[in-house]
Amino acid sequence: MALVLTEEQSMLRDSARGLISDKAPVSHLRSLRDSKDPTGFSKELWHSFAEMGFAGLLVPEEFGGSGLGVMEAGIVMEEIGRTLMPSPFLATSVVAASALNRGGNAAQKSDYLPKIANGSLLATLAIDEGAKHRPLQTSLQAVRAGNGFKLSGAKALVVDGHVADLLIVAARTSGSAGERDGLTLFLVNPKAKGISIERTIMVDSHNAARIEFSNVEVNADSVLGEVDQGAGLLDGVLDIGRGAVAAEMVGLSDEVFGRTVEYLKNRKQFGKLIGEFQALQHRAAELYVDIEITRAATMKALQALDADVAKAASAVAVAKARAGTTATRAVQEGVQMHGGMGMTDQFDIGFFMKRARVCEELFGDANYHTEQLARARGY
């Protein structure tokens, strides 16, 4: 499949770019940070997102969504990356919607997917428990009790966890940490007895939370997918999230590159435009090539996810690893080429560096994904 957008996809990109650049430039994130906004994103803008159909991109038409693919979600994520727009789109419309659509029964889909599509329900996946992304190391316990389970343990770095109306919690119903068998996903009401949520604003001024579960009771109807067999479902959902984050980092990298090149064209030093210095031209050219290769790898991964999620793991690992290293290089070059002012809070380039650092870690960094590739090839 060609690594170019179709006419319809180009129209979606232009529509998303118009809304996001107009309503949520980087100054929007700065304003939310400086005002210590309790929500961490604009509810009004999220409603506009839903009205334009973005919230339900991955929700089937029968449940009120657009029924589009991961490629289209990636297009929106790339535009979000350009302005660093704080939004529940990743957690709710990409990851949670995919989990419910792929693993939910008829009743669960009917209950939740229409609300995600119309923007009235916020949901998130609670997976990580330590400083690094290691899904199989899940140790939060789900012990059978009566007609259901009791959950005990803690989750960290739960994106949008403090505003979520629904938690999709990965827990261990059997086995021990590190084993694939024994993982189960649960749909949990964050207001249930025994749940404690602490908001943790990340370095990039986006939302996250630490959530503790103390004998939280859930019934059997809360199981998403099959008991003890949640690893397969989780693999696919996480890969969709990784592809989306890779797309966000492509948009972030491209925006930083554009801003940096513009600065090189206007900043004078020693009586010359600094863009005339060959060393900086070489660095800019190398960064451009790096971004375009990563863009191609990410598009390939998104297409692979739409074709067959089960066979897309390697393509996604390549895309997420490359996107992380490319975004890191882009923001480092951007700060260096802007000189001392690039280190100041008054200048926007620092926001991109902080977001790149978080995205690099989210759903696994480059080291994690290169290790997964090596294991898949028997190394």
N, C-alpha and C positions, 0 to 999 in steps of 0.2 A: 504494500500500500504506500502511495506517495506521502512523503512527509511535508505536506502542505495542507492548509485549511481549505475546506470546501466553501462554496459561496454562502451557504447557510451558517457555517461556523464563523466565517468572517463577519457576517451580520451580527451574530451573537457577541463576538469580540468587540465590535464597534459599539453595540448597545451597552455592554458592561463597562467599557472604557468611558463612555460618555457620562454614565451615572456616577461611577466611582471617582473619576477625576474632578467632576463638578461638585459632588457632595462630600467627598472624603479625601481631600489632598492630605499631605503629610501634616499640615497645620491642624487638621482634625484630630489626629493622634496626639499631637502636642497639647492641644486644648484639653482632651480627656485626661491626659497625664497630669497636667498642671492643676486642673480642677479637682483631682482625686475623685473622679466620677465613680460612684458606687457600683454601677453596672459594668463599666469598662468598654461599652460600645453604645452607639446611638440606636435606641429602639425605633425611632422614627425612620431612620435610614434602613433598618432591617425590615420594617413594614413595606417600604418602597421596593426593597429587594424582592420580597414575596409577591408584591403586586405585579412586578415585571416577570415573574415566573422563575426567578433564580433559585429561590429557596427549595423549589420542588423539581429541580433539574433531573435528579436521579430517582424521583418517585414515579412509579408507573402511572399512566394516564387514568387507569381505573380508580386510582386513589387521589386524583386531583392534581397530579404532577405533570411534567412535560414528557417523561419517559425517555429522556435523552441518555447519553452515555458518559463514561468517565472522561473521554476526550473533551466533551463540552464543559464538564466540571473543571477540568484543567485549564481551559481557556479563561474561565471566570477567575480561577485562582491566580493565573498569571497577571491579570489586571489588578487583583487585590495586592499582589506583590509590588506593583509599581508605585502604589501610594501608601503601603503598609496599613491599609484599612483594617481596624479592629472589627471583627465580625464573627457571628456564630456559624458562618457558612461551612468552614472546614469540619468543626465538631458535629454540627447538627445535620446539614444538608448533604455532606459527603460521607463521613464515617458512620454516624448513627443511622442515617437513611439506608446506607448500604447494608449494615448489619441487620436491620429489620427486614429489608427487602429480600436478602439472601437467606436469612435464618428464621424469620418469623412465620408463625402459623397464620391462618386466615384471620382469626380474631385479633391477633397482635398487629397485623398489617392494617386492618380496618380501624383499629383504635388509634394508632399513632401516625401512620404515614400521611393521612389527610391533614393532620394538624401540623406536621412538618412542612407540607407543601404550602399551607396558607400562612405560615410564619408564626402560628400561635403556640407551638411547642418547641422548646429548646432541649436538646438531648446531647449526651456526650459519652464517650467510651472511657471507662476507668480501668487501665491496664497496668501501668508501671508502678513499681513499689520501691524502687531505689533510684540512685542518681543516674543510672544508665538504662537504656531501653533493652530489656531482656524478658520478652513475653513468657518464655517457658519457665522462668524463675518465679512465676506467680506462686505465692504461698498463702494468700488470703483463703481462709478455710470456709467451706460450705458444708455443714454437718446436717444430715437428715434429722428432721424433728417433726413428728406428726405427719401432716399432709404436705410438708414443704421442707425448707432448709433454714438454718441459722448461719448468718455470715459474720465472720469475725476476722479483723485484720485492718490494714490501712493501704491507701493508694496515694501516690504522689504525682504531681504534674498532670492533674486532670484538667484538660483544656476547657475553659468556661464552666468549671465544676460548680462555682458558687451561684450561677444563675440558671443552671439546668433544671428542667422540670422532670427529666427522666435520666437515670444513670444506667448504662449498660456495663455491668461489672463482671470482670473475669475473675473466677474463683476456682479453687481446687476442691473437687468433690471426691477425689481419690488420688492415690499416688503421692509423690513428693516433688518438691521444686526441681525443675530441670527435665521432667518427663513430659512427653506430649500427651499421653493418655491421662485422663483425670481432670481436664480443664472443662469448665462449664460457664456459659454466659447467662447472666441473670438481668432481668429488667427490674430496676429498683426505684421506688419513690424516694427522692432525697429527703423528704420530710418524715420518713418512717422513724419510729422510735429506735434509738441506738445509733443514729448517724450523726456525726459531728463534722462540719465542713468549715475549713479555714481558708479564706481567700489568700492567695499568694500572687502578688503582681510580679511578673517576670521582668528581667532586665530590659526587655524590649517594650515594656508598658502594656503588654497584652495579658489576658486573663488566664489564671490557672488556680488550682486549689489542691489542698491536702484533705483527704476524706478518711475518717476513721469509722469502722463498723464494729459495733459491740453487740453481739448476739442479735443481729437484725433479722427479723423473721420475714421470710418471703414464702409464698405458696408455690405449688408445683406449676401453676399456670404462668409463673414468672420466668420459667426457663426459656431461653432463646436457643432454639436448635435442640440438640440431644445432650442428655446428661453424660458427662465423661468424654464426650466427643467434640468438644468445642474448639479444638486446636485447628482443625481444617477450616471452619468458618472464620475463626480469628485470623488465620493466615491471609485469606482473601480480603477481608475487611481492612486489615492493616496495609496490605499492598495497595489497595485503592487509596487509602490515606497517604501513603508514601508517594504515590504518583502525583497526588494533588499538591503535596508540600514541595515536591521537586518542581512542579509547574510554578508555584509561588516564587521559588528561588530563581527561576529563569526570569520572571518578570522583575524581581528585585535587582538581579544582576544587570539586566538590560537597562533599567532606569538609572542605576548608578553609573554605568558606562556612558550613557547619554549625557548625564550631568557633568561627568568628568571631562568628556571631550569638549563640551561647550565651554568649560572653564579653561581648558588648554587653548582654546581659540581666542579667549578674551584677556587672559592674565598676561601682563608684561613683566619681564624680569631682565635686567641688564640691557634694556632698550629693545628687547625683542619679545614677541609672543612666545610663551613657553612651549606652545605646540609646534614651534619651528625646530625645537631641539630634537635631534634624531633619536636620542635615547628614549625620550618620552613617546615619540611616535612608534618606536618598536614595541614598547610596553603596551601601548593602547591597541596596536594591531594584534598582538598576541592574545590580549584579553578578548578582543572581538571574536577571534577564531575559537577561543575556548568557549565563549558563550554560545556560539552557533552550533558547535559540536554537542554541547549539553542540551540545547534546544531540540536538536534532532533526536538525541537519546531519550529525552523526556516524551516527545511526541510518539516515538516508537513504543515506549512503555505504556502510554495511555491507550494507544491502538491495541496493544497486546491484551490489556485488561478488558477492553470491550469485546475482543475476539474470544478470549477464554481466560478467565481469572486464574484458573488452576495452572495454566501453562505460562503465566506472565512473570513469575517470581524473579527469574534471572534478569529480564529486561528492566523490571522495576528496581532491582538492586543496583544495576549499572546506573540508571537514571538518578536515583536518590544519592548514591555515592558521588557521582560527577557533579550533580547540582550543588551539593554541600561544599565541595572543594572549589567549584567555580565561584559560588557566591562569596566564599571566604576571600578568594583572590580578588574579586571585583571590589569588595568593600575596602580591603587593605590597600589596593592600588588607588582607589578613590580618595581615601584619607591621605595617603602619601602625596599624591599629585596636587591635592588642595593645600598642602603645607600645614602650617600651624593652625590655620582657621578650621581645618578639617577636624581638629580635636575638640572644638568648642561646642557647647550645647546649643548655642544660637544657630548653628549651621546644621542643616538636616541630614548630612551624610552620616553622622553618628547614629541616627535612628536606624538607618539601613544596616549598619554594622551590627548593632544589637539584635535586630530581627534575624539577620543571617545566622548569628550564633545560636539562637533558639531553634530555628528551622533545621540547622545542621544536626542538633540532638534529637529533635522530635521524630519519633518512630524509627530511631536508629541512625547513628552517624556513619561516616564513610568507612571507618574501621569495622563497624558491625556488618555492613553490607558486603564489604570485600571478603570478610570472613565467611559470610553465608555463601557467596559465590564459590569460594575455595572448597567449602564442604560439599556443595552440590556437584562439584567436579571431581570429588574424591581426593583432594589434596590434603 
